């Protein structure tokens, strides 16, 4: 099964994990997957007065979060099923008229300089031709526009030309991600997210002792009522303790 056929098997599984069963079952870690790009963009531009594109939008969670903030954003994906689920989930929640495009990320159907920002959430590790994709992102960004990208962090002891996930084509180290993006964009910053210290607090193993279950519930309640530590904690010098890399590049 192709990785992106998960929508046909599981339906809108990101929505189920985030909004399906209330805050007690909602994942702060998964919310951060979408809220970190929003945090970084919001500190660099006014989302309400900007037009963005989410490449690899899937079932549309990032589109929803940005539209609820008053932003204008287009979603693009190769999965027709994912886009249909995105449309249904957005409209169910009163977010109407979101433009959804079924297209390859290598030849995107937009004019040069069309967008103020572009996002890609855990996409580039799946691509056969990352440089071609980045060239397209640069083309459709306006001068001074922003590109925010997230991707899993390659482990230090990982053998060359290997991947931990069989659906990945290539996994990046912080240095390699910075080098790849710097060839295309004027400036690039790479941060580390999802530190292992937080993962130890927010245990993900389903077979938990009672004390661990209580700890996870407290962590979720704190994240829901106050702030999400996964969003607030970004390391400007990523290490192998960070399982996710987040980059911000300027056109």
C-alpha positions in Angstrom: 0.0 0.0 0.0 1.3 3.4 -0.9 1.7 5.7 2.1 -0.7 8.2 0.8 -3.4 5.7 0.3 -3.9 5.6 4.1 -6.8 8.0 3.6 -8.7 5.3 1.7 -8.2 2.8 4.5 -8.3 5.1 7.6 -10.4 8.0 6.5 -9.6 11.5 8.0 -7.3 10.0 10.6 -5.5 13.2 11.6 -8.9 14.8 12.4 -9.9 11.8 14.5 -6.7 12.0 16.5 -7.0 15.7 17.1 -10.7 16.5 17.4 -12.6 13.2 17.5 -12.8 12.4 21.2 -12.3 15.6 23.1 -9.2 17.1 24.7 -8.6 14.0 27.0 -7.7 12.0 23.9 -6.2 14.7 21.8 -2.5 14.6 21.1 -0.4 17.7 22.0 2.4 16.2 19.8 0.1 16.0 16.8 -1.3 19.5 17.3 2.2 20.8 17.3 2.8 19.3 13.9 0.5 22.0 12.5 0.9 24.7 15.2 4.7 25.0 14.9 4.5 26.2 11.2 1.7 28.6 12.2 3.8 30.0 15.1 6.8 30.6 12.8 4.8 32.2 10.1 2.8 34.4 12.5 6.1 35.9 13.8 7.1 36.9 10.2 3.9 38.0 8.5 0.3 38.8 9.1 -1.6 35.7 8.3 -4.9 37.5 7.8 -3.4 39.7 5.1 -1.4 36.9 3.4 -2.2 34.2 0.9 -0.5 30.8 1.4 -0.2 27.3 -0.1 0.0 24.0 1.9 1.7 21.5 -0.3 0.8 17.9 0.6 -2.2 19.2 2.6 -3.8 15.7 3.0 -7.0 15.8 4.9 -6.7 19.5 5.6 -5.9 20.1 9.3 -3.4 22.9 8.7 -5.8 24.5 6.2 -8.5 24.5 9.0 -6.2 26.0 11.6 -5.1 28.8 9.3 -8.5 29.5 8.0 -9.9 29.8 11.5 -7.3 32.4 12.2 -8.6 34.4 9.2 -5.9 33.4 6.8 -6.3 32.7 3.1 -4.7 29.4 2.1 -4.9 26.9 -0.8 -4.4 23.2 -0.4 -2.6 21.0 -2.9 -2.2 17.2 -2.8 -1.9 14.2 -5.2 -4.4 12.2 -3.2 -8.0 12.8 -4.5 -9.3 10.9 -1.4 -7.4 13.2 0.9 -8.7 16.3 -0.8 -12.3 15.0 -0.6 -11.9 14.3 3.1 -10.4 17.8 3.6 -13.4 19.3 1.8 -15.8 17.4 4.0 -14.1 18.1 7.3 -13.7 21.8 6.5 -17.3 22.3 5.4 -18.6 20.3 8.4 -16.8 22.8 10.6 -18.2 25.8 8.7 -15.0 26.6 6.8 -16.3 27.1 3.3 -14.8 27.9 -0.1 -11.3 26.6 0.6 -9.5 26.0 -2.8 -8.2 22.4 -3.0 -6.0 21.4 -6.0 -5.2 17.9 -7.1 -1.7 18.3 -8.6 1.9 17.1 -8.5 4.2 19.3 -6.4 6.7 19.3 -9.3 4.6 21.3 -11.7 2.2 23.4 -9.6 -0.6 25.2 -11.5 0.2 28.7 -10.2 1.7 31.9 -11.6 5.1 33.1 -10.6 5.1 35.0 -7.3 1.6 33.9 -6.4 1.9 33.2 -2.7 3.2 35.1 0.4 4.1 31.7 2.0 4.2 28.0 1.3 4.2 25.2 3.9 5.0 21.5 3.6 4.5 19.3 6.6 6.5 16.1 6.6 6.5 15.9 2.8 10.0 16.2 1.4 11.2 12.9 2.9 8.8 11.2 0.5 9.9 13.0 -2.7 12.1 11.5 -5.4 13.2 15.0 -6.6 13.5 17.4 -3.7 15.4 20.0 -5.7 12.7 20.2 -8.4 10.1 20.7 -5.7 12.1 23.4 -4.0 12.5 25.2 -7.4 8.8 25.2 -7.8 8.3 26.6 -4.3 10.7 29.4 -5.1 9.0 30.2 -8.4 5.5 30.5 -6.9 6.7 32.6 -3.8 6.7 36.4 -4.1 10.0 38.1 -3.5 10.5 38.1 0.3 8.0 35.2 0.7 8.5 32.4 3.3 8.7 28.7 3.1 8.2 26.6 6.2 9.0 22.9 6.0 9.1 20.1 8.5 10.7 16.7 8.2 11.9 13.9 10.5 15.4 14.2 11.8 17.9 11.7 10.5 19.6 9.8 13.4 23.4 10.4 13.9 24.2 6.7 13.9 22.0 5.9 10.8 23.9 4.2 8.0 24.3 6.3 4.8 21.5 6.0 2.2 19.2 4.3 4.6 15.8 5.3 5.9 14.0 4.3 9.1 10.5 4.5 7.5 10.0 2.3 4.4 7.8 5.0 2.8 10.6 7.6 3.0 12.9 8.2 0.0 15.4 10.2 2.0 15.8 11.5 5.5 17.7 14.7 6.3 20.2 15.7 9.0 20.0 19.3 10.2 23.2 20.2 8.3 22.0 18.5 5.1 18.6 20.2 5.3 20.2 23.6 5.8 22.6 23.0 2.9 19.8 21.8 0.5 17.5 24.8 1.3 20.3 27.4 1.2 21.0 26.5 -2.4 17.5 27.7 -3.3 16.6 30.4 -0.9 18.3 33.6 0.3 18.1 32.7 4.0 17.3 29.5 5.9 17.0 28.7 9.6 16.7 25.1 10.9 15.2 24.3 14.3 14.8 21.1 16.3 11.4 20.1 17.6 9.9 17.2 19.5 12.8 16.8 22.1 13.1 13.4 23.7 12.7 14.9 27.1 9.2 15.9 26.3 8.5 12.5 24.7 9.5 10.9 28.0 6.9 13.0 29.8 4.2 12.5 27.1 4.5 8.7 26.8 3.1 7.3 23.6 3.2 3.6 24.4 -0.3 2.3 24.6 0.6 -0.3 27.2 1.0 2.0 30.2 1.3 1.7 33.9 -1.4 3.6 35.9 1.1 6.4 36.9 2.1 6.9 33.3 -1.6 7.2 32.2 -2.1 9.9 34.9 1.0 11.7 33.8 -0.1 11.7 30.2 -3.6 13.0 31.2 -2.0 15.8 33.2 0.2 16.7 30.2 -2.8 16.8 27.9 -4.8 19.0 30.3 -1.9 21.4 30.7 -1.4 21.6 27.0 -5.1 22.2 26.4 -5.6 24.8 29.2 -2.3 26.7 29.1 0.2 26.2 26.3 1.6 23.3 24.3 5.2 22.6 25.2 5.8 20.9 21.9 5.0 24.2 20.1 6.9 26.4 22.5 10.1 24.3 22.6 12.2 24.8 19.4 15.9 24.4 19.6 18.0 26.6 17.3 20.8 24.0 17.3 19.1 20.7 16.6 20.6 17.5 18.0 19.7 13.8 17.8 17.4 14.4 20.7 15.0 16.2 18.4 12.9 13.8 16.3 11.6 16.6 14.0 13.3 19.3 12.0 11.6 22.6 11.2 13.0 25.0 8.6 12.1 28.6 7.7 13.4 29.9 4.4 13.0 33.3 2.8 12.7 33.9 -0.9 
